[in-house]
Amino acid sequence: MGRVAVFEDKELQELITHFTLPLKDKPSPKTNRKKVIVISGPTAVGKTSLSLLIASVLGGEIVSADSMQVYKKMDIGTAKVSKEDRQKIPHHLIDIRELHEGFNVMDFYMQAMQAIEEITARNHVPIIVGGTGFYLHSLLYGPPSGPPSVPQLRVDLENEVKEKGVHVLYDRLKALDPDYAAMITRSDRHKIVRALEIITLTNKKVSDFSSDSRMQQELYDFRCWFIYMPKEVLYPRVEMRCDKMLSDGLVEEVKDLEKIGLRENISACQAIGYRQCLDFLRTPQTPKDWENFLDAFKKASRRYAKRQFTWFRKETLFRWLNIDHLSLETVAELIIQDFEQNH
């Protein structure tokens, strides 16, 4: 990119929606704070291509904020950045776990903060990229608080899942804490059980556990962006991505992962695309079964994009940028120019 497009302040304001943060959410200015770019947005919007372009201009290193890209061999279904691109631009928190190993929000927080510290120590620019809202929230405000697990209560809830089904417990969670329930899937057994455990132990909603007192703004100047397109433009892109994943070999990838324990990883086996494919592999795999699989895969992907919009509407540090009619270079220049300003 030749850095041709330079925008006046007025133009910048007109291009960015929700640009100005509410006064109470603006961090106090500290000239010694290191700047960190955070790029999020719904699935299939183009976060990876944008981050690579920005990193190439600024001398950046990318930190993945995707809960599934941490796992080795989960490549196609997570839209993992290619190895060729990773050789050109340093990436962090990709392929750092075997499938049998766990990874949670606390793991992400600790490793992401360590990566940011190391990147800034090299005088490079950290660029956090991903759509997992819960992970990004922990990075900005500190990891979530909550009571330690109680083994017997956890066993009771897990047994209830086996007896009644995970959807029954999800409906209970939705009644008790609709805000948190809206952020997770109806089939995410691990998060549903943990949420009900917290509610039972504390008599408080999970969404009530705020970490604002540990806000990381004192350490870093986070420049947060939510790039998006109107849903009538985005959803066809989401469906085309699903088709491409299948043509690239998603089913074969899932078959290979199943052999090394995909179904035993509670989180990974529920990931969009993987869960629907595992369900398909249990069928006779007739043309009708394939049609049902494809429909379920695309529907789950669209719903995930919708949940991402819902989550980030509550994240006041993010500035929303409609990129529908903007070129990749223009979007990158906007973010770079904002990064280079002193405000």
One Martini backbone bead per residue (centre of mass of N, CA, C, O) as a GRO file, in nm:
protein
  343
    1MET     BB    1   0.096   0.035   0.023
    2GLY     BB    2   0.124   0.396  -0.055
    3ARG     BB    3  -0.021   0.610   0.120
    4VAL     BB    4  -0.237   0.798  -0.037
    5ALA     BB    5  -0.467   0.798   0.166
    6VAL     BB    6  -0.572   1.105   0.319
    7PHE     BB    7  -0.751   1.216   0.603
    8GLU     BB    8  -0.956   1.422   0.718
    9ASP     BB    9  -1.125   1.462   1.001
   10LYS     BB   10  -1.406   1.481   0.870
   11GLU     BB   11  -1.386   1.224   0.700
   12LEU     BB   12  -1.336   1.031   0.930
   13GLN     BB   13  -1.606   1.082   1.076
   14GLU     BB   14  -1.794   0.998   0.833
   15LEU     BB   15  -1.685   0.690   0.813
   16ILE     BB   16  -1.742   0.669   1.122
   17THR     BB   17  -1.915   0.486   1.347
   18HIS     BB   18  -1.911   0.538   1.673
   19PHE     BB   19  -1.643   0.696   1.733
   20THR     BB   20  -1.733   0.827   1.994
   21LEU     BB   21  -1.677   0.805   2.313
   22PRO     BB   22  -1.788   0.796   2.598
   23LEU     BB   23  -1.668   0.978   2.848
   24LYS     BB   24  -1.655   0.742   3.066
   25ASP     BB   25  -1.471   0.554   2.851
   26LYS     BB   26  -1.238   0.738   2.854
   27PRO     BB   27  -0.920   0.738   2.877
   28SER     BB   28  -0.666   0.856   3.024
   29PRO     BB   29  -0.407   1.033   2.937
   30LYS     BB   30  -0.100   0.857   2.821
   31THR     BB   31   0.202   0.888   2.670
   32ASN     BB   32   0.329   0.587   2.762
   33ARG     BB   33   0.134   0.435   2.603
   34LYS     BB   34   0.078   0.162   2.425
   35LYS     BB   35  -0.024   0.069   2.115
   36VAL     BB   36  -0.333  -0.112   2.025
   37ILE     BB   37  -0.474  -0.313   1.788
   38VAL     BB   38  -0.831  -0.383   1.736
   39ILE     BB   39  -0.989  -0.649   1.541
   40SER     BB   40  -1.326  -0.680   1.458
   41GLY     BB   41  -1.599  -0.906   1.365
   42PRO     BB   42  -1.768  -1.079   1.168
   43THR     BB   43  -1.791  -1.340   1.001
   44ALA     BB   44  -1.648  -1.292   0.676
   45VAL     BB   45  -1.548  -0.973   0.657
   46GLY     BB   46  -1.202  -0.947   0.659
   47LYS     BB   47  -0.982  -0.948   0.895
   48THR     BB   48  -0.726  -1.086   0.786
   49SER     BB   49  -0.655  -0.907   0.542
   50LEU     BB   50  -0.642  -0.644   0.702
   51SER     BB   51  -0.420  -0.722   0.908
   52LEU     BB   52  -0.195  -0.780   0.704
   53LEU     BB   53  -0.179  -0.498   0.585
   54ILE     BB   54  -0.121  -0.339   0.843
   55ALA     BB   55   0.131  -0.499   0.932
   56SER     BB   56   0.305  -0.431   0.675
   57VAL     BB   57   0.314  -0.118   0.738
   58LEU     BB   58   0.379  -0.115   1.072
   59GLY     BB   59   0.519  -0.364   1.190
   60GLY     BB   60   0.341  -0.613   1.270
   61GLU     BB   61   0.175  -0.826   1.510
   62ILE     BB   62  -0.031  -1.113   1.545
   63VAL     BB   63  -0.320  -1.171   1.759
   64SER     BB   64  -0.520  -1.420   1.831
   65ALA     BB   65  -0.901  -1.414   1.894
   66ASP     BB   66  -0.941  -1.741   1.869
   67SER     BB   67  -1.071  -2.029   2.022
   68MET     BB   68  -0.972  -2.247   1.774
   69GLN     BB   69  -0.680  -2.165   1.655
   70VAL     BB   70  -0.510  -2.309   1.884
   71TYR     BB   71  -0.558  -2.568   1.720
   72LYS     BB   72  -0.431  -2.825   1.584
   73LYS     BB   73  -0.573  -2.903   1.260
   74MET     BB   74  -0.776  -2.652   1.282
   75ASP     BB   75  -0.815  -2.496   0.976
   76ILE     BB   76  -1.065  -2.472   0.788
   77GLY     BB   77  -1.301  -2.416   1.006
   78THR     BB   78  -1.123  -2.145   1.114
   79ALA     BB   79  -0.976  -1.978   0.900
   80LYS     BB   80  -0.679  -2.006   0.886
   81VAL     BB   81  -0.397  -1.878   0.843
   82SER     BB   82  -0.152  -1.910   0.645
   83LYS     BB   83   0.174  -2.014   0.645
   84GLU     BB   84   0.276  -1.799   0.453
   85ASP     BB   85   0.172  -1.553   0.616
   86ARG     BB   86   0.323  -1.638   0.883
   87GLN     BB   87   0.607  -1.588   0.756
   88LYS     BB   88   0.565  -1.277   0.706
   89ILE     BB   89   0.376  -1.265   0.969
   90PRO     BB   90   0.363  -1.259   1.287
   91HIS     BB   91   0.212  -1.509   1.502
   92HIS     BB   92  -0.030  -1.560   1.768
   93LEU     BB   93  -0.220  -1.815   1.903
   94ILE     BB   94  -0.131  -2.049   1.699
   95ASP     BB   95  -0.084  -2.370   1.742
   96ILE     BB   96  -0.075  -2.428   2.094
   97ARG     BB   97  -0.267  -2.689   2.076
   98GLU     BB   98  -0.385  -2.978   2.151
   99LEU     BB   99  -0.680  -3.148   2.136
  100HIS     BB  100  -0.654  -3.259   2.447
  101GLU     BB  101  -0.640  -2.965   2.523
  102GLY     BB  102  -0.699  -2.690   2.699
  103PHE     BB  103  -0.894  -2.370   2.658
  104ASN     BB  104  -0.926  -2.043   2.798
  105VAL     BB  105  -0.968  -1.721   2.896
  106MET     BB  106  -0.720  -1.720   3.082
  107ASP     BB  107  -0.518  -1.821   2.879
  108PHE     BB  108  -0.554  -1.593   2.683
  109TYR     BB  109  -0.483  -1.355   2.861
  110MET     BB  110  -0.193  -1.438   2.936
  111GLN     BB  111  -0.081  -1.478   2.639
  112ALA     BB  112  -0.159  -1.206   2.518
  113MET     BB  113  -0.005  -1.023   2.717
  114GLN     BB  114   0.269  -1.144   2.656
  115ALA     BB  115   0.274  -1.078   2.354
  116ILE     BB  116   0.247  -0.773   2.380
  117GLU     BB  117   0.503  -0.727   2.545
  118GLU     BB  118   0.701  -0.846   2.332
  119ILE     BB  119   0.627  -0.666   2.092
  120THR     BB  120   0.686  -0.388   2.224
  121ALA     BB  121   0.986  -0.457   2.292
  122ARG     BB  122   1.036  -0.457   1.961
  123ASN     BB  123   0.878  -0.213   1.836
  124HIS     BB  124   0.604  -0.328   1.777
  125VAL     BB  125   0.273  -0.398   1.657
  126PRO     BB  126  -0.011  -0.482   1.804
  127ILE     BB  127  -0.259  -0.717   1.654
  128ILE     BB  128  -0.582  -0.779   1.728
  129VAL     BB  129  -0.759  -1.081   1.606
  130GLY     BB  130  -1.119  -1.126   1.627
  131GLY     BB  131  -1.458  -1.276   1.730
  132THR     BB  132  -1.413  -1.329   2.043
  133GLY     BB  133  -1.564  -1.146   2.275
  134PHE     BB  134  -1.479  -1.267   2.550
  135TYR     BB  135  -1.174  -1.238   2.502
  136LEU     BB  136  -1.161  -0.931   2.447
  137HIS     BB  137  -1.281  -0.842   2.713
  138SER     BB  138  -1.051  -0.956   2.891
  139LEU     BB  139  -0.826  -0.782   2.767
  140LEU     BB  140  -0.956  -0.496   2.843
  141TYR     BB  141  -1.064  -0.582   3.168
  142GLY     BB  142  -1.001  -0.857   3.237
  143PRO     BB  143  -1.054  -1.130   3.386
  144PRO     BB  144  -1.284  -1.323   3.503
  145SER     BB  145  -1.490  -1.359   3.764
  146GLY     BB  146  -1.528  -1.619   4.019
  147PRO     BB  147  -1.603  -1.903   4.146
  148PRO     BB  148  -1.508  -2.188   4.231
  149SER     BB  149  -1.536  -2.499   4.173
  150VAL     BB  150  -1.785  -2.757   4.246
  151PRO     BB  151  -1.779  -3.081   4.203
  152GLN     BB  152  -2.073  -3.173   4.275
  153LEU     BB  153  -2.222  -2.962   4.109
  154ARG     BB  154  -2.096  -3.037   3.839
  155VAL     BB  155  -2.199  -3.327   3.833
  156ASP     BB  156  -2.501  -3.262   3.847
  157LEU     BB  157  -2.511  -3.097   3.583
  158GLU     BB  158  -2.400  -3.315   3.395
  159ASN     BB  159  -2.625  -3.520   3.453
  160GLU     BB  160  -2.853  -3.337   3.350
  161VAL     BB  161  -2.759  -3.332   3.063
  162LYS     BB  162  -2.788  -3.638   3.010
  163GLU     BB  163  -3.098  -3.656   3.086
  164LYS     BB  164  -3.221  -3.371   2.934
  165GLY     BB  165  -3.027  -3.187   2.802
  166VAL     BB  166  -2.874  -2.894   2.704
  167HIS     BB  167  -3.129  -2.722   2.624
  168VAL     BB  168  -3.259  -2.712   2.901
  169LEU     BB  169  -3.027  -2.553   3.039
  170TYR     BB  170  -3.033  -2.314   2.849
  171ASP     BB  171  -3.322  -2.221   2.918
  172ARG     BB  172  -3.253  -2.161   3.210
  173LEU     BB  173  -3.034  -1.952   3.156
  174LYS     BB  174  -3.213  -1.758   2.992
  175ALA     BB  175  -3.399  -1.693   3.238
  176LEU     BB  176  -3.158  -1.592   3.435
  177ASP     BB  177  -2.945  -1.495   3.173
  178PRO     BB  178  -2.999  -1.349   2.880
  179ASP     BB  179  -2.733  -1.202   2.809
  180TYR     BB  180  -2.542  -1.447   2.817
  181ALA     BB  181  -2.703  -1.647   2.638
  182ALA     BB  182  -2.672  -1.468   2.372
  183MET     BB  183  -2.342  -1.538   2.354
  184ILE     BB  184  -2.426  -1.837   2.322
  185THR     BB  185  -2.483  -2.157   2.261
  186ARG     BB  186  -2.709  -2.423   2.296
  187SER     BB  187  -2.434  -2.637   2.287
  188ASP     BB  188  -2.250  -2.511   2.521
  189ARG     BB  189  -2.189  -2.693   2.782
  190HIS     BB  190  -1.962  -2.562   2.942
  191LYS     BB  191  -2.086  -2.271   2.972
  192ILE     BB  192  -2.357  -2.354   3.091
  193VAL     BB  193  -2.256  -2.497   3.344
  194ARG     BB  194  -2.086  -2.266   3.459
  195ALA     BB  195  -2.313  -2.057   3.479
  196LEU     BB  196  -2.497  -2.222   3.673
  197GLU     BB  197  -2.287  -2.242   3.893
  198ILE     BB  198  -2.255  -1.941   3.955
  199ILE     BB  199  -2.553  -1.883   4.017
  200THR     BB  200  -2.579  -2.087   4.252
  201LEU     BB  201  -2.336  -1.971   4.434
  202THR     BB  202  -2.424  -1.636   4.409
  203ASN     BB  203  -2.697  -1.519   4.294
  204LYS     BB  204  -2.573  -1.434   4.011
  205LYS     BB  205  -2.498  -1.308   3.726
  206VAL     BB  206  -2.264  -1.334   3.492
  207SER     BB  207  -2.308  -1.036   3.375
  208ASP     BB  208  -2.228  -0.904   3.670
  209PHE     BB  209  -1.926  -0.968   3.619
  210SER     BB  210  -1.709  -0.722   3.666
  211SER     BB  211  -1.377  -0.570   3.540
  212ASP     BB  212  -1.330  -0.256   3.551
  213SER     BB  213  -1.109  -0.238   3.785
  214ARG     BB  214  -0.907  -0.395   3.555
  215MET     BB  215  -0.844  -0.201   3.351
  216GLN     BB  216  -0.605  -0.182   3.074
  217GLN     BB  217  -0.570   0.133   3.008
  218GLU     BB  218  -0.310   0.185   3.185
  219LEU     BB  219  -0.121   0.019   2.978
  220TYR     BB  220  -0.304   0.059   2.714
  221ASP     BB  221  -0.381   0.177   2.379
  222PHE     BB  222  -0.679   0.093   2.261
  223ARG     BB  223  -0.769   0.032   1.913
  224CYS     BB  224  -1.105  -0.020   1.840
  225TRP     BB  225  -1.260  -0.244   1.593
  226PHE     BB  226  -1.572  -0.275   1.403
  227ILE     BB  227  -1.624  -0.458   1.130
  228TYR     BB  228  -1.878  -0.416   0.869
  229MET     BB  229  -2.190  -0.533   0.730
  230PRO     BB  230  -2.462  -0.573   0.601
  231LYS     BB  231  -2.650  -0.854   0.620
  232GLU     BB  232  -2.723  -0.870   0.309
  233VAL     BB  233  -2.407  -0.897   0.253
  234LEU     BB  234  -2.286  -1.099   0.462
  235TYR     BB  235  -2.445  -1.371   0.442
  236PRO     BB  236  -2.343  -1.462   0.160
  237ARG     BB  237  -2.048  -1.477   0.257
  238VAL     BB  238  -2.090  -1.693   0.467
  239GLU     BB  239  -2.193  -1.913   0.270
  240MET     BB  240  -1.942  -1.913   0.085
  241ARG     BB  241  -1.750  -2.005   0.305
  242CYS     BB  242  -1.876  -2.277   0.354
  243ASP     BB  243  -1.833  -2.386   0.067
  244LYS     BB  244  -1.524  -2.357   0.071
  245MET     BB  245  -1.463  -2.544   0.308
  246LEU     BB  246  -1.575  -2.796   0.166
  247SER     BB  247  -1.390  -2.779  -0.092
  248ASP     BB  248  -1.121  -2.786   0.100
  249GLY     BB  249  -1.194  -3.033   0.329
  250LEU     BB  250  -1.363  -3.048   0.600
  251VAL     BB  251  -1.453  -3.344   0.625
  252GLU     BB  252  -1.169  -3.465   0.628
  253GLU     BB  253  -1.072  -3.311   0.875
  254VAL     BB  254  -1.280  -3.429   1.074
  255LYS     BB  255  -1.202  -3.723   1.042
  256ASP     BB  256  -0.913  -3.686   1.149
  257LEU     BB  257  -0.995  -3.557   1.426
  258GLU     BB  258  -1.167  -3.792   1.531
  259LYS     BB  259  -0.919  -3.991   1.567
  260ILE     BB  260  -0.785  -3.764   1.796
  261GLY     BB  261  -1.049  -3.639   1.976
  262LEU     BB  262  -1.280  -3.431   1.909
  263ARG     BB  263  -1.524  -3.537   2.085
  264GLU     BB  264  -1.361  -3.489   2.368
  265ASN     BB  265  -1.371  -3.188   2.299
  266ILE     BB  266  -1.604  -2.983   2.415
  267SER     BB  267  -1.545  -2.727   2.243
  268ALA     BB  268  -1.452  -2.821   1.955
  269CYS     BB  269  -1.713  -3.002   1.889
  270GLN     BB  270  -1.893  -2.713   1.890
  271ALA     BB  271  -1.793  -2.596   1.653
  272ILE     BB  272  -1.849  -2.444   1.378
  273GLY     BB  273  -1.887  -2.721   1.148
  274TYR     BB  274  -1.799  -2.956   1.331
  275ARG     BB  275  -2.065  -3.038   1.455
  276GLN     BB  276  -2.224  -3.080   1.187
  277CYS     BB  277  -2.026  -3.292   1.076
  278LEU     BB  278  -2.050  -3.501   1.299
  279ASP     BB  279  -2.350  -3.548   1.252
  280PHE     BB  280  -2.323  -3.643   0.958
  281LEU     BB  281  -2.129  -3.895   1.017
  282ARG     BB  282  -2.384  -4.046   1.168
  283THR     BB  283  -2.501  -4.086   0.903
  284PRO     BB  284  -2.567  -4.230   0.587
  285GLN     BB  285  -2.500  -4.001   0.372
  286THR     BB  286  -2.709  -3.874   0.211
  287PRO     BB  287  -2.825  -3.628   0.020
  288LYS     BB  288  -3.012  -3.529   0.251
  289ASP     BB  289  -2.796  -3.515   0.469
  290TRP     BB  290  -2.627  -3.303   0.323
  291GLU     BB  291  -2.843  -3.085   0.310
  292ASN     BB  292  -2.877  -3.062   0.618
  293PHE     BB  293  -2.586  -2.990   0.683
  294LEU     BB  294  -2.563  -2.731   0.514
  295ASP     BB  295  -2.793  -2.582   0.651
  296ALA     BB  296  -2.681  -2.593   0.944
  297PHE     BB  297  -2.411  -2.453   0.890
  298LYS     BB  298  -2.524  -2.181   0.779
  299LYS     BB  299  -2.710  -2.112   1.014
  300ALA     BB  300  -2.492  -2.106   1.238
  301SER     BB  301  -2.320  -1.883   1.103
  302ARG     BB  302  -2.533  -1.660   1.103
  303ARG     BB  303  -2.587  -1.663   1.409
  304TYR     BB  304  -2.303  -1.584   1.490
  305ALA     BB  305  -2.300  -1.310   1.357
  306LYS     BB  306  -2.536  -1.199   1.521
  307ARG     BB  307  -2.398  -1.228   1.801
  308GLN     BB  308  -2.166  -1.034   1.741
  309PHE     BB  309  -2.335  -0.783   1.717
  310THR     BB  310  -2.456  -0.797   2.000
  311TRP     BB  311  -2.198  -0.787   2.168
  312PHE     BB  312  -2.058  -0.515   2.041
  313ARG     BB  313  -2.277  -0.311   2.131
  314LYS     BB  314  -2.151  -0.328   2.443
  315GLU     BB  315  -1.866  -0.231   2.328
  316THR     BB  316  -1.752   0.093   2.380
  317LEU     BB  317  -1.450   0.083   2.251
  318PHE     BB  318  -1.586   0.040   1.980
  319ARG     BB  319  -1.553   0.116   1.642
  320TRP     BB  320  -1.766   0.155   1.374
  321LEU     BB  321  -1.714   0.002   1.036
  322ASN     BB  322  -1.837   0.043   0.724
  323ILE     BB  323  -1.709  -0.166   0.442
  324ASP     BB  324  -1.886  -0.206   0.187
  325HIS     BB  325  -1.763   0.070   0.009
  326LEU     BB  326  -1.469  -0.022   0.083
  327SER     BB  327  -1.155  -0.059   0.055
  328LEU     BB  328  -0.898  -0.216   0.198
  329GLU     BB  329  -0.704   0.030   0.185
  330THR     BB  330  -0.893   0.234   0.321
  331VAL     BB  331  -0.933   0.092   0.589
  332ALA     BB  332  -0.635   0.076   0.664
  333GLU     BB  333  -0.581   0.384   0.658
  334LEU     BB  334  -0.772   0.464   0.880
  335ILE     BB  335  -0.637   0.298   1.107
  336ILE     BB  336  -0.352   0.410   1.076
  337GLN     BB  337  -0.413   0.709   1.115
  338ASP     BB  338  -0.527   0.679   1.398
  339PHE     BB  339  -0.271   0.551   1.523
  340GLU     BB  340  -0.080   0.812   1.449
  341GLN     BB  341  -0.228   0.963   1.635
  342ASN     BB  342  -0.228   1.133   1.961
  343HIS     BB  343  -0.530   1.088   2.086
   0.00000   0.00000   0.00000
